[in-house]
Amino acid sequence: MITKRKSVLLKVLSLAMFFGAFLAFVGCTGTESSTTITTAPTTSTTSNDATTVVPATTTTTTTTTTTQTTMVTTEVVTTEINLNATLLDLTVNGLTVVGFSPQIEDYVMVLSNDITATPLVEVLKYSSNATAIVTPADDVTSIEAEDRTTTITVTSEDTLHVTVYTVLFETSILPVDLGTAADFVILAESGISTATSSIITGDIGISPSAATYLTGFSLIMDSSGTFSTSSQLIGNAYASDYTTPTPSNLTTAISDMQTAYTDAAGRAAHYNELYSGDLSGKTLTTGVYKFGTGVLINTDLTLTGSATDVWIFQVSGQLTQAGGISIILAGGALAENIFWVVADTVSIGTGAHFEGTILAMTNISMGTNASINGNLYAQTAVTLDACTVTKP
């Protein structure tokens, strides 16, 4: 009987201890929520080009709730965004450096091959109260990058913020050697066609495909059998099945076209992924531009430079130019020194105007009434529709 009562008492005591532990657990456990409030920076203008930036404030509120009480903890973290040590513009010989942004500090400028003196670098400060010290490059012809670099140090009025910009000057670019491909204004491997009458100034050639893949030209074979003519050509047409020496000449030209593609595609880039491939409305100086995806030209693109400056555009995706849009040359730039190396298709829109040599791994198409001052070299086909193609 005593043993039975002890057993019952132990069970009651055990339950009481369990219940007490449970209450203690509940009393110490609750919910926690965190809220972050960020206020955007505000600005107040003190002069035409001086702006004071009010620091952005980030407020973090953490709330912990239990069965007994509510505890609120507020933590304020202030992050200063100060533009008073930045630039609004950075120019070299009067031209804004390619890709300029106040938040980007390092730039490259490719020099024309006739420039040996250090170019003039000028700046426009974000704040008129800041100081900007320009330290010109020692020798732009030096093999040492440090000697070819101009440095701009911008210090805010309170001296608490400093931004250092650099412009590295690179030597001029050699043009791409087209070899015997340069004898042709249009060169393709699988076909050249025109839907309606085009005007083509220069010779056209196709290999290894035969003359039957030159369509829409109403070709007339010359008595020599080495070439044919057309009312659409101010020049001649050549095909791999024409009389010797045309086949071997075309084989060499196609090989030279492929070599030129490899050369241009392998040049070291000065600018990578500039403007994310959207060149619409931009002005670009000489240089090698590399894009890992496609390139778009939806408003006029200007290429400015001297008659000896070279542009190479390496495009891994498609090259697309919208209808009615032009590539404009300025400062003496020549189409013969502009090279577009495209791994995917090239599409030039209706009524658009293009400048330069296109080296395409696949096909090139030109819309109705489109024009080009340059060469069309395709490792597959070229398609035209009432287009004007002029050899530079």
Disulfide bonds with the S-S distance in Angstrom:
none
